[in-house]
Amino acid sequence: MRERVQQTVRFVVAREGDTRHAERTAAVLRELGADEELVLAGLLHDRGKPSRTRLWHRVAGVLLARLAPGLRKRLARGESTFALYLDHAHRGAAQAQIEGRSPRVVRLIARHHESPRDEDEHLLARADREALP
């Protein structure tokens, strides 16, 4: 968990971290031989995050996911920046669905913080981790 928190801090300090992370996630997926639909999911997976996200939102999200997932789920309700951050996977998936993205892309975005259930989800989770600084 300490390593994940340290990665989060390095990520936030990096200029334009969210955009660079999305591009790097897509690049890692290409390197792993993923098809273009999975690469697209990698590019879009975090775009539901609010622009007002702060370092403490990210660190608290990591800690809650590991230590209190039930509490994390309850805190994800609402419209505060923290709630929007915690629920970014579902919000990003809803946005992708409105745009007419495939059900596969929508599912991958929605589930990218859940335990992987299939090969696509395993590849996205791996690329998401490897794309962090």
Secondary structure, 3 states (H helix, E strand, C coil): CHHHHHHHHHHHHCCCHHHHHHHHHHHHHHHCCCCHHHHHHHHHCCCCCCCCCCHHHHHHHHHHHHHCHHHHHHHCCCCCHHHHHHCHHHHHHHHHHHCCCCHHHHHHHHCCCCCCCCHHHHHHHHHHHHCCC
